Amino acid sequence: MRYSTRRKANTTASSKGTGRSEHVEQREFVSWFRKNYKGIRIIAIPNGGQRNIATAARLKAEGVMRGVPDLYVPAWMLWIEMKKASGGRISPEQKDWHNYLQSINQNVIVTAGFEDAKLQIEDFIEEKDDGG
């Protein structure tokens, strides 16, 4: 089981401080992931964003919960919390989910943008291949 947080020291200048939204960072990461890890599925968890009250109530009744990480890679039991390259923060609900997922032997990484997410996935794969 792994829990990893952002590696700001290794985040490249290309995304750091650009003011790009979490949506843009996540979209670029998913595109990169699917090109580089063909056959490994990654899915988005639609638990964020602005919604009207009726839609929010319907989604809550269907099981949507605050704080669930943004992405999941089932083959690796890996949950990915995407944050902007700068300024993103973990909410108490997110931290609670991270703790829960770790307690059931799931892997969780928290990223600071697209570049950091790539680095953390590469580290995760290296660790996994080394038997970690």
C-alpha positions in Angstrom: 0.0 0.0 0.0 1.3 3.4 -0.9 0.3 7.0 0.1 2.2 9.7 -1.7 1.8 13.4 -1.8 3.0 16.0 -4.2 6.6 16.3 -5.2 6.8 20.0 -5.8 10.6 20.0 -6.0 10.4 17.9 -9.1 7.5 19.6 -10.8 8.7 21.3 -14.0 8.2 24.9 -14.8 5.9 24.0 -17.7 2.8 23.6 -15.5 4.0 25.2 -12.2 2.4 28.5 -11.6 0.5 28.7 -14.9 -2.9 29.2 -13.3 -4.3 26.2 -15.2 -7.4 24.7 -13.7 -7.6 21.3 -12.1 -9.8 20.3 -15.0 -7.1 21.1 -17.6 -4.4 19.4 -15.5 -6.5 16.3 -15.1 -7.5 16.2 -18.8 -3.9 16.4 -19.9 -2.8 13.7 -17.4 -5.6 11.3 -18.5 -4.6 11.8 -22.1 -0.9 11.1 -21.4 -1.8 8.1 -19.2 -3.9 6.5 -21.9 -1.2 7.0 -24.5 1.5 5.6 -22.3 -0.3 2.7 -20.5 -2.4 1.1 -23.2 -4.5 -1.7 -21.8 -4.6 -0.2 -18.3 -7.9 1.5 -17.6 -8.2 4.9 -15.8 -11.6 6.3 -14.9 -12.7 9.6 -13.6 -14.9 9.9 -10.5 -17.5 12.7 -11.2 -17.8 14.0 -7.7 -16.8 17.7 -8.2 -17.9 20.7 -10.0 -20.8 23.2 -9.7 -24.3 21.7 -10.0 -27.8 23.0 -9.4 -29.5 21.8 -6.2 -31.7 19.3 -8.0 -28.8 17.6 -9.8 -26.7 17.6 -6.6 -29.5 15.9 -4.7 -30.0 13.3 -7.4 -26.3 12.5 -7.6 -26.1 12.3 -3.8 -29.0 9.9 -3.7 -27.2 7.8 -6.4 -24.1 7.5 -4.2 -21.8 10.4 -5.1 -19.8 11.5 -2.1 -17.6 14.4 -1.3 -13.9 13.8 -1.1 -13.6 10.7 -3.2 -10.3 11.0 -5.3 -10.6 12.2 -8.9 -9.3 9.1 -10.7 -9.0 5.4 -10.3 -6.8 2.8 -11.9 -8.4 -0.6 -11.0 -5.5 -2.8 -12.2 -3.2 -1.0 -9.7 -5.7 -0.4 -6.9 -4.6 3.2 -7.3 -6.6 6.3 -6.5 -5.3 9.7 -7.8 -6.2 13.0 -6.2 -5.5 15.7 -8.8 -4.8 19.2 -7.7 -3.7 22.3 -9.6 0.1 22.7 -10.0 -0.1 25.4 -7.4 -2.7 26.4 -4.8 -4.6 23.2 -4.5 -5.5 22.0 -1.1 -6.8 18.7 0.4 -10.2 19.1 2.1 -11.1 17.3 5.3 -13.4 15.0 3.3 -10.6 14.1 0.9 -8.2 13.4 3.8 -10.8 11.1 5.4 -11.2 9.2 2.1 -7.4 8.9 1.7 -7.2 7.4 5.2 -10.0 5.0 4.6 -8.6 3.8 1.2 -5.2 3.2 2.9 -6.9 1.3 5.7 -8.2 -1.2 3.1 -4.9 -1.5 1.3 -5.5 0.8 -1.6 -2.8 3.1 -3.1 -3.4 6.8 -3.0 -1.4 9.6 -4.6 -2.0 13.3 -4.4 -0.6 15.3 -7.3 0.3 18.9 -8.0 -0.7 19.2 -11.6 0.0 17.2 -14.8 3.8 17.1 -14.6 3.8 16.0 -10.9 1.2 13.3 -11.7 3.4 11.9 -14.5 6.4 11.7 -12.1 4.4 10.1 -9.4 3.0 7.5 -11.8 6.5 6.7 -13.0 7.6 6.3 -9.4 4.7 4.1 -8.6 5.4 1.8 -11.6 9.1 1.6 -10.7 8.2 0.8 -7.1 5.6 -1.8 -8.2 8.0 -3.4 -10.6 10.6 -3.6 -7.8 8.1 -5.5 -5.7 7.3 -2.6 -3.4 
